[in-house]
Amino acid sequence: MTDGIMSKAATMEIPINSNGDTGALAEDDGLEQDLQQVMVSGPNLNETSIVSGGYGGTAEGIIPTSSIKGPNMHHSSSSSSMAAEETTRGVAVEKIEAMRKWSLNTYKCTKQMISERFGRGSRTVDLELEAQIELLRDTKRKYENVLRLAQALTNHFYNMVQTQHSLGDTFADLSQKSPELRDEFGYNAETQKLLCKNGETLLGAINFFVSSINTLVNKTMEDTLMTIKMYENARLEFDAYRSDLEELSLGPRDAVAMARIDAAQQQYQVHKEKYERLRSDVTIKLKFLEENKVKVLHNQLMLFHNAIAAYYAGNQEQLEQTLKQFHIKLKMPGGESPSWLEEH
């Protein structure tokens, strides 16, 4: 029976050892019976009684609350009170049922996780997909390092440009106040102003590079990793309910057992469909992520290289052309808006 439902072309099951004994199954049944008993064995709120007299009083001292009637009590108010009690009881039953399902699911998944970790269970593995997932995580760590270093470069270069700007202003001021060195101070003031202008242009290119890498790493890749996390949780649930079905299939085949097998088969099918749907989602997202990553990095690495090369070659025209090529607009001189670094 289980051979037909467990075949899967894209996945394979790696057995580690025995999948546990049937004693754990009895624990599942005991837990379900205990929770069901809590649901049906609660006190009946409509039969509350008031006990008069001391300890050990006679039956005459017990007064049913249903017999106590106030002078202004009407039938309509009692009906509304009963409806409110029924609504409250229905909400409580729904909450208990939701808690019961959550507890059973958590118990099964925890048991499956422990079985896998200690080598007593088996897990479904898609070798190709898991290799792609591990590659993505490794790539994200490396790109995070690139992003951190690029941000550090931006901070240091921004400080250097600010220093050049202050130095140029100081040279210009000294040129006016030192007639005997006016030309020398003037030449240096112009040089620092030119370096400052080119530095601000290069900062615009580096900031654009940092922003694009940050979006790729912390939004696009992170979104894919969140889908992968959902896929891994679905895989664990699928294997937990698969193990339950396998254990039940090895047990007796009486009427009660067959009903439990049918219920387990339905749960297994639900979690199998969820697992396969999320696996498909992960595969599609990984494909699109790879295409987007190549496209983004191709443009950003060309921008970074061309801007850095033009700046250190002193080619102001080529530096400005690089920014135009990638549609990067710099702020106009004297603008009131804060710089990118001040905003961050």
C-alpha positions in Angstrom: 0.0 0.0 0.0 2.7 2.5 1.0 4.8 1.6 -2.1 2.3 3.3 -4.4 2.0 6.5 -2.4 5.6 7.0 -1.7 7.1 6.9 -5.2 8.4 10.3 -6.4 10.6 11.0 -9.3 12.2 14.3 -8.1 12.7 13.1 -4.5 14.2 10.2 -2.8 13.9 8.9 0.7 17.2 8.3 2.6 16.6 5.7 5.3 18.7 6.2 8.4 17.4 3.3 10.6 14.2 2.0 12.0 11.4 4.6 12.2 10.6 3.9 15.8 8.3 1.4 17.4 4.5 1.4 17.7 4.7 2.5 21.3 4.8 6.1 20.1 1.5 5.5 18.3 -0.2 4.7 21.5 1.0 8.0 22.9 -0.6 9.8 20.0 -3.9 8.0 20.7 -3.7 8.6 24.4 -3.1 12.3 23.8 -6.1 12.6 21.4 -8.4 10.7 23.9 -7.3 12.9 26.8 -8.0 16.1 24.9 -11.4 14.7 23.7 -12.2 13.8 27.3 -11.4 17.4 28.4 -13.8 18.7 25.8 -16.8 16.5 26.8 -16.2 16.2 30.6 -16.3 19.9 31.5 -18.9 21.2 34.0 -22.3 22.0 32.7 -22.8 25.8 33.4 -26.6 25.5 33.3 -26.6 23.1 36.3 -24.6 25.1 38.8 -26.0 24.7 42.3 -25.7 26.8 45.5 -25.0 24.9 48.7 -26.4 26.3 51.9 -25.5 25.2 55.3 -22.2 23.9 56.7 -20.0 21.0 55.7 -21.9 17.7 55.5 -25.3 19.4 55.2 -28.4 17.5 54.0 -29.8 17.4 50.5 -32.4 20.0 51.6 -29.7 22.6 51.7 -28.9 22.3 48.0 -30.8 24.9 46.0 -30.8 24.6 42.2 -30.1 28.0 40.6 -32.7 27.4 38.1 -35.3 27.7 40.8 -34.1 31.2 41.9 -36.1 33.9 40.1 -35.8 37.6 40.6 -39.0 39.7 40.8 -38.3 41.4 37.5 -36.9 38.5 35.5 -38.5 38.0 32.1 -38.5 35.1 29.6 -36.8 37.3 27.0 -33.8 38.1 29.2 -33.3 34.4 30.1 -33.4 33.4 26.4 -30.8 36.0 25.5 -28.6 34.9 28.4 -28.8 31.3 27.2 -27.9 32.4 23.7 -24.9 34.2 25.0 -23.8 31.2 27.0 -24.1 29.0 23.9 -22.1 31.4 21.8 -19.4 31.6 24.5 -19.3 27.8 24.8 -19.0 27.5 21.0 -16.0 29.8 20.9 -14.4 27.9 23.7 -14.9 24.6 21.9 -13.4 26.1 18.7 -10.4 27.3 20.6 -9.9 23.9 22.3 -10.2 22.1 18.9 -7.6 24.5 17.3 -5.3 23.9 20.2 -5.7 20.2 19.9 -4.8 20.2 16.2 -1.9 22.5 16.8 -0.6 20.3 19.7 -0.9 17.1 17.7 0.9 18.6 14.7 3.7 20.0 16.9 4.1 16.7 18.6 4.3 14.8 15.3 6.8 17.2 13.8 8.9 17.3 17.0 9.0 13.5 17.1 10.0 13.4 13.4 12.8 16.0 14.0 14.2 14.1 16.9 14.0 10.8 15.0 16.0 12.3 12.1 18.6 13.9 14.4 19.3 10.7 16.3 19.3 8.5 13.3 16.0 6.6 13.9 13.9 8.1 11.2 14.0 8.9 7.5 13.6 12.1 5.6 12.6 13.1 2.1 15.5 14.6 0.2 15.7 16.4 -3.2 19.4 16.3 -3.7 19.5 18.8 -6.6 17.2 21.3 -4.9 19.0 21.2 -1.6 22.4 21.8 -3.4 20.9 24.9 -5.0 19.6 26.1 -1.6 23.0 25.6 0.1 24.7 27.5 -2.8 22.2 30.4 -2.4 23.0 30.6 1.3 26.8 30.6 0.7 26.4 33.2 -2.1 24.3 35.4 0.2 27.1 35.3 2.9 29.7 36.3 0.3 27.6 39.2 -1.1 26.9 40.4 2.4 30.7 40.7 2.9 30.9 42.7 -0.4 28.1 45.0 0.7 29.8 45.6 4.1 33.1 46.4 2.4 31.5 48.7 -0.1 29.7 50.6 2.6 33.0 51.0 4.5 34.6 52.3 1.3 31.8 54.8 0.9 32.2 56.1 4.4 35.9 56.5 4.1 35.7 58.2 0.7 33.0 60.5 1.9 35.2 61.7 4.7 38.1 62.2 2.3 35.9 64.3 0.0 34.8 66.4 2.9 38.4 66.9 3.9 39.4 68.0 0.4 36.5 70.5 0.4 37.6 72.0 3.7 41.3 72.1 2.5 40.3 73.8 -0.7 38.4 76.5 1.2 41.4 77.0 3.5 43.8 77.4 0.6 41.5 79.9 -1.1 41.3 81.9 2.1 45.0 81.9 2.5 45.5 83.0 -1.1 43.5 86.1 -0.4 45.4 86.9 2.9 49.0 86.0 1.7 49.9 88.2 -1.3 53.4 86.7 -1.5 52.0 83.1 -1.9 48.7 84.0 -3.6 49.4 81.9 -6.8 50.7 78.9 -4.9 47.7 78.8 -2.6 45.4 79.5 -5.5 46.7 76.5 -7.5 46.2 74.2 -4.6 42.8 75.5 -3.9 41.7 74.8 -7.5 43.2 71.3 -7.4 41.3 70.4 -4.2 38.1 71.8 -5.6 38.5 69.7 -8.7 39.3 66.6 -6.7 36.3 67.3 -4.5 34.0 67.6 -7.5 35.2 64.4 -9.1 35.0 62.7 -5.6 31.3 63.6 -5.3 30.7 62.2 -8.7 32.4 59.0 -7.8 30.4 58.9 -4.6 27.2 59.0 -6.6 28.3 55.9 -8.5 29.4 54.0 -5.4 26.2 54.8 -3.6 24.2 53.5 -6.5 26.3 50.3 -6.5 25.8 49.9 -2.7 22.0 50.5 -3.0 21.6 47.9 -5.8 23.6 45.2 -3.9 21.7 45.9 -0.7 18.4 45.4 -2.6 19.6 42.1 -4.1 20.9 40.7 -0.8 18.4 42.0 1.8 15.2 41.9 -0.3 15.4 39.6 -3.3 17.6 36.9 -1.7 15.8 37.2 1.6 12.4 36.7 0.1 13.6 33.5 -1.6 15.1 32.3 1.7 11.8 32.9 3.5 10.0 30.7 0.9 12.8 28.1 1.4 12.0 28.1 5.2 8.4 27.5 4.5 9.4 24.6 2.2 11.6 23.1 4.8 8.8 23.2 7.4 6.4 21.6 4.9 9.0 18.9 4.3 9.2 18.1 8.0 5.4 17.9 8.3 5.1 15.7 5.2 7.7 13.3 6.6 6.0 13.3 10.0 2.6 12.3 8.6 4.2 9.9 6.2 5.8 8.1 9.1 2.5 7.9 10.9 0.9 6.3 7.8 3.7 3.8 7.5 3.3 2.8 11.2 -0.4 2.4 10.9 -0.1 0.3 7.7 2.1 -2.2 9.6 -0.5 -2.6 12.3 -3.7 -4.6 12.5 -6.4 -4.3 9.8 -9.7 -4.3 11.8 -12.5 -1.8 11.3 -11.1 0.8 13.8 -7.6 0.5 12.4 -8.8 0.9 8.8 -10.7 4.1 9.8 -7.5 5.5 11.3 -5.5 4.5 8.2 -8.0 6.4 6.0 -7.8 9.5 8.2 -4.0 9.3 8.2 -4.0 8.8 4.4 -6.0 12.0 4.0 -3.7 14.0 6.2 -0.7 12.5 4.3 -2.2 13.6 1.0 -2.8 17.2 2.3 0.7 17.6 3.5 2.1 16.0 0.4 0.4 18.5 -1.8 1.6 21.4 0.3 5.1 20.1 0.2 5.1 19.7 -3.6 3.6 23.1 -4.1 6.2 24.8 -2.0 9.0 22.8 -3.6 7.8 24.1 -7.0 7.7 27.6 -5.6 11.2 27.4 -4.4 12.4 26.0 -7.7 10.8 28.8 -9.7 12.1 31.5 -7.3 15.7 30.1 -7.4 15.6 30.2 -11.2 14.4 33.8 -11.4 16.8 34.9 -8.6 19.7 33.5 -10.6 18.7 35.4 -13.7 18.1 38.6 -11.8 21.4 38.3 -10.0 23.4 37.9 -13.2 21.7 40.9 -14.8 22.0 43.2 -11.8 25.6 42.3 -11.0 26.7 42.6 -14.7 25.5 46.2 -14.7 26.7 47.2 -11.3 30.2 45.7 -11.6 30.6 47.5 -14.9 29.5 50.8 -13.3 31.9 50.3 -10.3 34.9 49.5 -12.5 34.4 52.3 -15.0 33.8 54.9 -12.3 36.8 53.9 -10.2 39.1 53.8 -13.3 37.9 57.2 -14.6 38.3 58.8 -11.2 41.9 57.6 -10.6 42.9 58.4 -14.2 41.7 62.0 -13.6 39.3 61.7 -16.6 36.4 63.9 -15.4 34.6 63.6 -18.8 34.7 59.8 -18.7 33.5 59.8 -15.1 30.5 61.9 -15.9 29.8 59.8 -19.0 29.7 56.7 -16.8 27.0 58.1 -14.6 24.9 59.1 -17.6 25.3 55.6 -19.0 23.7 54.1 -15.9 21.1 57.0 -15.5 22.5 58.2 -12.2 21.6 61.8 -11.3 23.7 63.8 -8.8 22.3 66.5 -6.5 22.8 70.0 -7.7 25.4 72.1 -5.8 23.9 74.0 -2.9 21.0 71.6 -2.5 19.2 71.5 0.8 18.5 67.8 0.9 20.9 65.7 3.0 23.4 63.4 1.4 23.0 59.6 1.1 25.4 59.0 4.0 23.5 61.6 6.2 20.2 59.8 5.5 21.7 56.5 6.6 
